[in-house]
Amino acid sequence: MSRIDELKAQIAQLDDLLKSGALTSEAAHVARQHLEQQLLAEVMQGAAPAPTPTPAPALAPVATPAHDAAAEPPARRPSGALVAGLLAFVVVFAAGGYAWLGNREGLRVEPGAVAAQAAGAA
């Protein structure tokens, strides 16, 4: 197995560990970056003899999910103008749709009129 194949296998193994949750995203990113640098060096050297491999940087210990959530930056909130614009669009679109296709006669029915109609029809 060539050194390039070994590095590809290590990157695939690193991805599997990240997916399984055994590594934090930060530790996996650092290790993947190191492996990719080694892979690039191997590809660029071509047929030149391979240098002695450098040890991979120490990986951070596996963190608990609570620690991972605390390390992530807070999610960005949409701007107030965007929310107001979307709300206005939905209201205008709904009112326009009801004016075009809706039952306008249903707006003029008085309370109890349906019950009186049903009693008169029976």
Residue frames as qw, qx, qy, qz and C-alpha x, y, z in Angstrom:
[[0.000, 0.891, 0.454, 0.000, 0.00, 0.00, 0.00],
 [0.422, 0.452, -0.027, 0.785, 1.47, 3.34, -1.03],
 [0.204, -0.219, -0.436, 0.849, 1.75, 6.28, 1.31],
 [0.287, -0.067, -0.213, -0.932, -0.95, 8.13, -0.64],
 [0.595, -0.292, -0.662, -0.349, -3.38, 5.24, -0.16],
 [0.464, -0.283, -0.666, 0.511, -2.53, 5.15, 3.55],
 [0.013, -0.118, -0.201, 0.972, -3.27, 8.86, 3.91],
 [0.457, -0.163, -0.428, -0.763, -6.58, 8.48, 2.03],
 [0.603, -0.314, -0.733, -0.014, -7.54, 5.62, 4.35],
 [0.322, -0.238, -0.526, 0.750, -6.65, 7.71, 7.40],
 [0.201, -0.010, -0.055, -0.978, -8.80, 10.59, 6.12],
 [0.581, -0.242, -0.591, -0.505, -11.71, 8.19, 5.56],
 [0.549, -0.301, -0.708, 0.325, -11.23, 6.78, 9.06],
 [0.125, -0.118, -0.308, 0.936, -11.18, 10.30, 10.46],
 [0.399, -0.136, -0.298, -0.857, -14.48, 11.07, 8.70],
 [0.628, -0.294, -0.702, -0.166, -16.01, 7.91, 10.17],
 [0.415, -0.252, -0.602, 0.633, -14.90, 8.91, 13.68],
 [0.094, 0.021, 0.073, -0.993, -16.41, 12.36, 13.21],
 [0.534, -0.203, -0.487, -0.661, -19.72, 10.92, 12.00],
 [0.634, -0.306, -0.705, 0.080, -19.87, 8.50, 14.94],
 [0.380, -0.863, -0.050, -0.329, -19.27, 11.33, 17.40],
 [0.860, -0.279, -0.150, 0.401, -15.97, 9.99, 18.72],
 [0.468, -0.016, 0.014, 0.884, -14.21, 13.23, 17.75],
 [0.086, 0.775, 0.292, -0.554, -15.19, 16.85, 18.11],
 [0.590, 0.764, 0.222, 0.137, -15.45, 18.85, 14.93],
 [0.017, -0.946, 0.322, 0.023, -12.52, 21.04, 15.92],
 [0.560, -0.465, 0.670, 0.148, -10.20, 18.09, 16.62],
 [0.742, 0.339, 0.554, 0.165, -11.26, 16.37, 13.40],
 [0.396, 0.917, 0.037, 0.028, -10.68, 19.58, 11.42],
 [0.195, -0.832, 0.509, 0.097, -7.13, 19.93, 12.79],
 [0.636, -0.211, 0.726, 0.155, -6.28, 16.28, 12.15],
 [0.683, 0.574, 0.441, 0.089, -7.84, 16.32, 8.67],
 [0.236, 0.957, -0.158, -0.055, -5.93, 19.46, 7.75],
 [0.363, -0.648, 0.654, 0.144, -2.67, 17.82, 8.86],
 [0.687, 0.090, 0.707, 0.141, -3.42, 14.67, 6.83],
 [0.563, 0.781, 0.270, 0.015, -4.39, 16.69, 3.78],
 [0.020, 0.913, -0.384, -0.139, -1.10, 18.61, 3.97],
 [0.501, -0.374, 0.761, 0.172, 0.79, 15.32, 4.06],
 [0.679, 0.423, 0.597, 0.064, -1.27, 14.00, 1.14],
 [0.380, 0.922, 0.005, -0.078, -0.59, 17.14, -0.88],
 [0.191, -0.767, 0.588, 0.173, 3.12, 16.86, -0.17],
 [0.622, -0.075, 0.766, 0.142, 3.11, 13.23, -1.31],
 [0.619, 0.657, 0.429, 0.031, 1.26, 14.04, -4.52],
 [0.201, 0.957, -0.178, -0.110, 3.52, 17.01, -5.28],
 [0.380, -0.606, 0.670, 0.200, 6.66, 14.91, -4.76],
 [0.765, 0.428, -0.326, -0.353, 5.48, 12.37, -7.31],
 [0.932, 0.124, -0.325, 0.101, 8.10, 9.65, -7.69],
 [0.131, 0.644, -0.550, 0.515, 10.53, 11.20, -5.20],
 [0.482, -0.123, -0.817, 0.293, 11.23, 9.09, -2.11],
 [0.455, -0.750, -0.352, -0.326, 8.80, 9.66, 0.71],
 [0.048, 0.557, -0.523, 0.644, 10.07, 11.55, 3.76],
 [0.236, -0.157, -0.877, 0.389, 9.70, 10.12, 7.19],
 [0.283, -0.682, -0.534, -0.412, 6.13, 10.69, 8.36],
 [0.020, -0.333, 0.412, -0.848, 5.60, 13.37, 10.95],
 [0.086, -0.329, -0.881, 0.329, 3.47, 12.46, 13.92],
 [0.161, -0.659, -0.516, -0.523, -0.10, 13.70, 13.82],
 [0.114, -0.425, 0.345, -0.829, -0.98, 16.43, 16.31],
 [0.021, -0.162, -0.889, 0.428, -2.53, 15.28, 19.54],
 [0.272, -0.490, -0.597, -0.575, -6.30, 15.13, 19.27],
 [0.315, -0.351, 0.330, -0.817, -8.47, 16.87, 21.78],
 [0.134, 0.096, 0.941, -0.294, -10.34, 14.62, 24.20],
 [0.158, -0.458, -0.751, -0.449, -13.87, 13.68, 23.29],
 [0.152, -0.088, 0.300, -0.938, -16.21, 16.34, 24.58],
 [0.194, 0.423, 0.833, -0.299, -19.68, 15.85, 25.94],
 [0.177, 0.621, 0.591, 0.483, -22.62, 17.17, 23.90],
 [0.233, -0.914, -0.287, 0.170, -23.17, 19.95, 26.44],
 [0.448, -0.554, 0.257, 0.652, -19.58, 21.09, 25.89],
 [0.363, 0.214, 0.614, 0.668, -20.00, 21.03, 22.10],
 [0.020, 0.816, 0.531, 0.226, -23.14, 23.17, 22.31],
 [0.336, -0.865, -0.082, 0.363, -21.36, 25.71, 24.50],
 [0.488, -0.334, 0.411, 0.694, -18.40, 25.93, 22.09],
 [0.333, 0.492, 0.608, 0.526, -20.55, 26.72, 19.03],
 [0.014, -0.023, -0.041, 0.999, -21.22, 30.37, 18.28],
 [0.374, 0.447, 0.591, -0.557, -24.80, 31.53, 18.75],
 [0.403, 0.460, 0.691, 0.385, -27.04, 31.25, 15.72],
 [0.036, -0.053, 0.128, 0.990, -27.64, 34.43, 13.75],
 [0.277, 0.582, 0.660, -0.385, -31.15, 35.83, 13.89],
 [0.333, 0.538, 0.507, 0.585, -32.85, 37.28, 10.83],
 [0.094, 0.044, -0.111, 0.988, -33.16, 41.04, 10.72],
 [0.233, 0.467, 0.606, -0.600, -36.36, 42.71, 11.89],
 [0.369, 0.486, -0.235, -0.757, -36.89, 44.25, 8.44],
 [0.255, 0.144, -0.891, -0.348, -36.78, 40.80, 6.84],
 [0.008, 0.299, 0.909, -0.289, -39.31, 39.39, 9.31],
 [0.270, 0.540, 0.321, -0.729, -41.61, 42.40, 8.89],
 [0.329, 0.409, -0.506, -0.685, -41.36, 42.19, 5.10],
 [0.193, -0.018, -0.966, -0.174, -42.18, 38.48, 5.07],
 [0.098, 0.414, 0.764, -0.486, -45.09, 39.00, 7.44],
 [0.325, 0.531, 0.032, -0.782, -46.49, 41.82, 5.28],
 [0.292, 0.267, -0.743, -0.540, -46.12, 39.66, 2.16],
 [0.083, -0.183, -0.977, 0.064, -47.99, 36.74, 3.74],
 [0.186, 0.511, 0.562, -0.624, -50.83, 38.97, 4.97],
 [0.346, 0.517, -0.212, -0.754, -51.22, 40.75, 1.61],
 [0.234, 0.178, -0.876, -0.382, -50.98, 37.48, -0.32],
 [0.014, 0.298, 0.926, -0.231, -53.61, 35.82, 1.89],
 [0.258, 0.567, 0.357, -0.696, -55.98, 38.82, 1.67],
 [0.319, 0.454, -0.463, -0.691, -55.54, 39.02, -2.10],
 [0.158, 0.027, -0.965, -0.208, -56.15, 35.30, -2.49],
 [0.107, 0.431, 0.804, -0.397, -59.28, 35.45, -0.38],
 [0.295, 0.574, 0.081, -0.760, -60.56, 38.50, -2.28],
 [0.309, 0.368, -0.651, -0.587, -59.98, 36.73, -5.58],
 [0.444, 0.002, -0.867, -0.225, -61.13, 33.17, -4.76],
 [0.005, -0.059, -0.804, 0.592, -62.77, 33.36, -1.35],
 [0.153, -0.601, -0.768, -0.160, -66.40, 33.22, -0.28],
 [0.036, 0.231, -0.127, 0.964, -67.33, 36.88, 0.12],
 [0.575, -0.451, -0.358, -0.581, -70.92, 35.97, 1.02],
 [0.725, -0.291, -0.567, 0.261, -69.60, 34.12, 4.05],
 [0.299, 0.050, -0.328, 0.895, -68.46, 37.41, 5.52],
 [0.315, -0.263, -0.095, -0.907, -72.04, 38.81, 5.51],
 [0.608, -0.356, -0.693, -0.152, -73.72, 35.97, 7.41],
 [0.334, -0.601, 0.299, -0.662, -75.05, 37.07, 10.78],
 [0.049, -0.181, 0.917, -0.352, -74.88, 34.88, 13.87],
 [0.463, 0.233, 0.721, -0.460, -77.71, 32.35, 13.97],
 [0.547, 0.480, -0.219, -0.650, -78.58, 32.78, 10.28],
 [0.316, 0.275, -0.884, -0.210, -77.23, 29.32, 9.38],
 [0.108, 0.137, 0.915, -0.364, -79.35, 27.67, 12.08],
 [0.465, 0.460, 0.312, -0.690, -82.47, 29.52, 10.88],
 [0.478, 0.453, -0.530, -0.533, -81.77, 28.48, 7.28],
 [0.175, 0.129, -0.976, -0.003, -81.33, 24.85, 8.29],
 [0.263, 0.290, 0.759, -0.520, -84.61, 24.90, 10.28],
 [0.499, 0.513, 0.030, -0.698, -86.46, 26.47, 7.35],
 [0.401, 0.397, -0.721, -0.402, -85.13, 23.92, 4.88],
 [0.031, 0.041, -0.987, 0.154, -86.22, 20.95, 7.01]]
